[in-house]
Amino acid sequence: MTTLVLDGGLATHLEALGADLRDELWSARLLLEDPDLIRRVHGDYFAAGAHVATTASYQASIPGFVRRGLDVAQAESLIRRSVELAGQARDEAGGGLVAASVGPYGAYLANGAEYTGDYDLDEDGLLAWHRPRWEILASAGADLLACETIPSYPEARALARLLGETPSLKAWVSFSCRDGEHINDGTPIREAAALFAGDPRVVAVGANCTAPRHIPGLIAALSGGLPIVVYPNSGETWDAERHRWLGLADPVEYGQAAKEWERAGASLIGGCCRTTPDHIRQVRAHLP
């Protein structure tokens, strides 16, 4: 089976093309201000060899847009636009898939909670918060949903319940992880992934927005279950005091690592924060 190559960091490439994302809406702001740039980024990743475009809906939510001053109808339209833009880029590229990004509640909070799972909502509250955007994305024409950067076991349970309400939907579920065995709230990833075992709607489970050094352990922890999806960040570290990234993740080395992840059992592979079309080009070059 040919490995499915995902795209890389949407925001990273947007910034490289001149976008200013210093905003709590992050890349979702451009759904309103510069949708053509988002479509261009999707196109660049398809040109680099990606099979999948992940939409700019990670940080898009109805309450987030309403907090910015839009009304509910405008917010819903922008969320649908994220799928339309990826679909247009896919059609221009001559093929591919569109994965509608379902980012975690922590992305809306914009306080780093997607890296801790430290939430002020319980499972029922998370279910209620996710449902409106979920229903929009599920009906917007994407090929599947990408439930990604999930740091919290209660949030994973809420998403499993939403999947149960949407029998015709396909999705992958990807956790943000603190090490090679645990998601960011400390739950063993095998336990979190077990929520989706045997669910025909789930095409893969795995990890994203996680240091590449943790990926082999996470693949090992998930082996024997559902297909595995991995799209870690570049491995660079953020110097909060000086407000800059330290280190440089070489795209060729990233592609070589992707080959090892594929050999270990991953069948959907891409990149997250600080990865670029060059990284995805190397992933594609190193995989069958």
C-alpha positions as CSV (number, residue, x, y, z in Angstrom):
1,M,0.0,0.0,0.0
2,T,1.3,3.4,-1.0
3,T,1.8,5.8,2.0
4,L,-0.5,8.8,2.0
5,V,1.6,12.0,2.1
6,L,0.0,14.8,4.0
7,D,0.8,18.5,3.7
8,G,3.0,20.5,6.0
9,G,2.7,23.6,8.2
10,L,0.0,25.8,6.8
11,A,0.8,28.8,9.0
12,T,4.5,28.3,8.4
13,H,4.2,28.7,4.7
14,L,1.7,31.5,5.0
15,E,4.3,33.4,7.1
16,A,7.0,32.6,4.5
17,L,4.8,34.2,1.9
18,G,4.4,37.4,4.0
19,A,1.3,36.8,6.1
20,D,1.3,38.4,9.6
21,L,-0.3,35.8,11.8
22,R,0.2,37.5,15.2
23,D,-3.5,37.2,16.1
24,E,-5.6,34.9,18.2
25,L,-7.3,33.6,15.0
26,W,-3.9,32.7,13.6
27,S,-4.2,31.4,10.0
28,A,-8.1,31.5,10.2
29,R,-7.9,35.3,10.0
30,L,-6.9,34.9,6.4
31,L,-10.1,33.2,5.6
32,L,-11.6,36.7,5.9
33,E,-8.7,38.8,4.8
34,D,-6.7,36.9,2.1
35,P,-8.4,33.6,1.1
36,D,-6.4,33.6,-2.2
37,L,-3.2,33.2,-0.2
38,I,-4.6,30.2,1.6
39,R,-5.5,28.6,-1.7
40,R,-2.0,29.3,-2.9
41,V,-0.5,27.5,0.1
42,H,-2.6,24.4,-0.5
43,G,-1.5,24.5,-4.1
44,D,2.2,24.7,-3.2
45,Y,1.8,21.6,-1.0
46,F,0.1,19.7,-3.7
47,A,2.9,20.7,-6.1
48,A,5.4,19.4,-3.5
49,G,3.8,16.0,-3.6
50,A,1.2,16.0,-0.9
51,H,-1.9,13.8,-1.5
52,V,-3.9,15.7,1.1
53,A,-4.7,19.4,1.8
54,T,-5.7,20.1,5.4
55,T,-8.0,23.1,5.7
56,A,-7.4,26.4,7.4
57,S,-10.1,25.7,10.0
58,Y,-7.8,24.6,12.8
59,Q,-8.3,27.8,14.8
60,A,-11.6,28.8,13.1
61,S,-14.7,28.6,15.3
62,I,-18.0,30.3,15.6
63,P,-17.3,31.9,19.0
64,G,-13.8,32.9,17.8
65,F,-15.2,34.8,14.8
66,V,-18.0,36.2,16.8
67,R,-15.5,37.5,19.4
68,R,-13.9,39.3,16.4
69,G,-17.2,41.0,15.6
70,L,-18.7,38.8,12.9
71,D,-22.2,37.4,13.2
72,V,-23.0,33.7,13.3
73,A,-23.9,33.4,9.6
74,Q,-20.6,35.1,8.6
75,A,-18.7,32.8,10.9
76,E,-20.3,29.7,9.5
77,S,-19.6,30.9,5.9
78,L,-15.9,31.4,6.7
79,I,-15.6,27.9,8.1
80,R,-17.2,26.5,4.9
81,R,-14.8,28.6,2.9
82,S,-11.9,26.8,4.4
83,V,-13.1,23.6,2.7
84,E,-13.9,25.4,-0.6
85,L,-10.4,26.8,-0.8
86,A,-8.7,23.5,-0.3
87,G,-11.1,21.9,-2.8
88,Q,-10.2,24.5,-5.4
89,A,-6.5,23.9,-4.9
90,R,-7.1,20.1,-5.2
91,D,-9.0,20.6,-8.4
92,E,-6.3,22.9,-9.8
93,A,-3.7,20.2,-8.9
94,G,-5.6,17.6,-10.7
95,G,-6.4,15.4,-7.8
96,G,-6.0,14.7,-4.1
97,L,-8.0,14.7,-0.9
98,V,-9.3,17.5,1.4
99,A,-9.2,16.9,5.2
100,A,-11.2,19.4,7.2
101,S,-9.2,20.4,10.2
102,V,-10.9,20.1,13.6
103,G,-8.6,21.8,15.9
104,P,-8.8,21.3,19.7
105,Y,-10.7,23.6,22.1
106,G,-7.3,24.8,23.2
107,A,-6.7,26.4,19.8
108,Y,-9.8,28.6,20.4
109,L,-8.5,29.6,23.9
110,A,-5.2,30.7,22.2
111,N,-3.3,30.3,25.5
112,G,-1.3,27.1,24.7
113,A,-3.8,24.7,26.2
114,E,-3.6,22.5,23.2
115,Y,-0.1,21.6,24.5
116,T,-1.3,20.8,28.0
117,G,-5.0,19.7,27.9
118,D,-5.6,22.1,30.8
119,Y,-9.2,23.0,30.0
120,D,-12.1,24.7,31.8
121,L,-14.7,22.4,30.2
122,D,-15.6,18.8,31.0
123,E,-16.4,16.2,28.3
124,D,-20.0,17.4,27.9
125,G,-18.9,21.0,27.7
126,L,-16.3,20.0,25.0
127,L,-19.0,18.1,23.1
128,A,-21.2,21.1,23.0
129,W,-18.4,23.4,22.0
130,H,-17.2,21.3,19.1
131,R,-20.6,20.4,17.7
132,P,-21.5,23.5,15.7
133,R,-18.2,23.6,13.8
134,W,-18.2,19.8,13.5
135,E,-21.6,19.9,11.8
136,I,-20.5,22.6,9.4
137,L,-17.3,20.8,8.4
138,A,-19.1,17.5,8.1
139,S,-21.5,18.9,5.5
140,A,-19.0,21.1,3.6
141,G,-17.8,18.6,1.1
142,A,-14.4,17.5,2.6
143,D,-13.3,13.9,2.0
144,L,-12.7,13.4,5.7
145,L,-12.1,15.3,9.0
146,A,-8.7,15.7,10.6
147,C,-9.3,15.8,14.3
148,E,-5.8,17.0,15.2
149,T,-3.5,18.2,18.0
150,I,-5.9,16.7,20.6
151,P,-4.2,16.9,24.0
152,S,-6.9,15.7,26.3
153,Y,-8.6,12.4,27.0
154,P,-12.0,14.0,27.8
155,E,-11.8,15.9,24.5
156,A,-11.0,12.6,22.6
157,R,-14.1,11.1,24.3
158,A,-16.2,14.1,23.1
159,L,-14.9,13.7,19.5
160,A,-15.7,9.9,19.7
161,R,-19.3,10.8,20.6
162,L,-19.5,13.2,17.7
163,L,-18.3,10.6,15.3
164,G,-21.0,8.3,16.6
165,E,-23.6,10.9,15.6
166,T,-22.2,11.1,12.1
167,P,-22.3,7.6,10.6
168,S,-21.4,8.6,7.0
169,L,-18.2,10.5,8.0
170,K,-14.6,9.5,7.8
171,A,-11.9,11.0,10.0
172,W,-8.4,10.6,11.4
173,V,-7.6,11.4,15.0
174,S,-4.2,12.8,15.9
175,F,-3.0,13.6,19.4
176,S,-0.4,16.1,20.6
177,C,2.0,14.2,22.8
178,R,4.5,15.0,25.6
179,D,6.7,12.0,25.0
180,G,6.8,8.7,23.2
181,E,3.9,7.1,25.2
182,H,1.6,9.8,26.5
183,I,-0.7,12.5,25.1
184,N,-0.2,16.0,26.6
185,D,-2.6,15.5,29.5
186,G,-0.6,12.4,30.6
187,T,-3.0,9.8,29.2
188,P,-1.2,6.8,27.6
189,I,-1.7,7.2,23.8
190,R,-2.7,3.6,23.5
191,E,-5.6,4.2,26.0
192,A,-6.7,7.4,24.1
193,A,-6.5,5.6,20.7
194,A,-8.6,2.7,22.1
195,L,-11.6,5.0,22.1
196,F,-11.6,4.7,18.3
197,A,-10.7,1.0,17.9
198,G,-13.1,-0.8,15.6
199,D,-14.8,2.3,14.5
200,P,-15.2,2.1,10.7
201,R,-15.4,5.9,10.5
202,V,-11.8,6.3,11.7
203,V,-9.2,5.8,9.0
204,A,-6.2,6.3,11.3
205,V,-5.0,7.4,14.7
206,G,-1.7,8.9,15.6
207,A,0.2,12.1,16.6
208,N,1.0,15.5,15.3
209,C,2.5,18.8,16.6
210,T,4.9,16.6,18.5
211,A,8.7,16.4,18.5
212,P,10.0,14.1,15.8
213,R,12.1,12.2,18.4
214,H,8.9,10.9,20.1
215,I,7.4,9.5,16.9
216,P,9.1,6.1,16.9
217,G,7.9,5.4,20.4
218,L,4.4,6.6,19.6
219,I,4.2,4.4,16.5
220,A,5.3,1.4,18.6
221,A,2.6,2.2,21.2
222,L,0.0,2.3,18.5
223,S,1.1,-0.8,16.6
224,G,-1.4,-3.6,16.1
225,G,-4.4,-1.2,16.0
226,L,-5.8,1.2,13.4
227,P,-3.6,2.6,10.7
228,I,-1.2,5.2,12.0
229,V,-0.9,8.8,11.1
230,V,2.1,11.0,12.1
231,Y,2.9,14.6,11.2
232,P,5.3,16.0,13.8
233,N,6.7,19.5,13.9
234,S,10.2,20.2,12.6
235,G,12.0,19.5,15.9
236,E,13.0,23.2,16.4
237,T,12.4,24.8,19.8
238,W,10.9,28.1,20.7
239,D,13.0,30.6,22.7
240,A,10.2,32.4,24.5
241,E,12.6,35.0,26.0
242,R,14.1,36.1,22.7
243,H,10.9,35.3,20.6
244,R,12.7,33.2,18.1
245,W,13.1,29.6,16.9
246,L,16.3,27.8,17.7
247,G,17.9,25.2,15.4
248,L,17.1,24.3,11.9
249,A,15.3,21.1,10.8
250,D,16.8,20.0,7.5
251,P,14.2,18.9,5.0
252,V,16.4,16.0,3.8
253,E,16.8,14.7,7.3
254,Y,13.1,15.0,7.8
255,G,12.4,13.0,4.7
256,Q,14.9,10.3,5.9
257,A,13.1,10.2,9.3
258,A,9.7,9.9,7.4
259,K,11.1,6.8,5.7
260,E,11.9,5.3,9.1
261,W,8.4,6.1,10.4
262,E,6.9,4.4,7.4
263,R,9.1,1.3,8.0
264,A,7.9,1.3,11.6
265,G,4.3,1.2,10.6
266,A,3.0,4.7,9.8
267,S,0.9,4.9,6.6
268,L,-0.1,8.6,6.6
269,I,2.8,10.9,7.0
270,G,3.3,14.7,6.7
271,G,4.4,17.7,8.7
272,C,3.1,20.2,11.3
273,C,4.6,23.4,12.7
274,R,7.7,24.8,11.0
275,T,7.6,22.3,8.2
276,T,7.4,23.6,4.6
277,P,6.8,22.4,1.1
278,D,10.5,21.5,1.0
279,H,9.9,19.1,3.9
280,I,7.0,17.5,2.1
281,R,8.9,17.3,-1.1
282,Q,11.5,15.3,0.8
283,V,8.9,13.1,2.5
284,R,7.4,12.2,-0.9
285,A,10.9,11.5,-2.3
286,H,11.7,9.1,0.5
287,L,8.5,7.1,0.5
288,P,7.2,4.5,-2.0
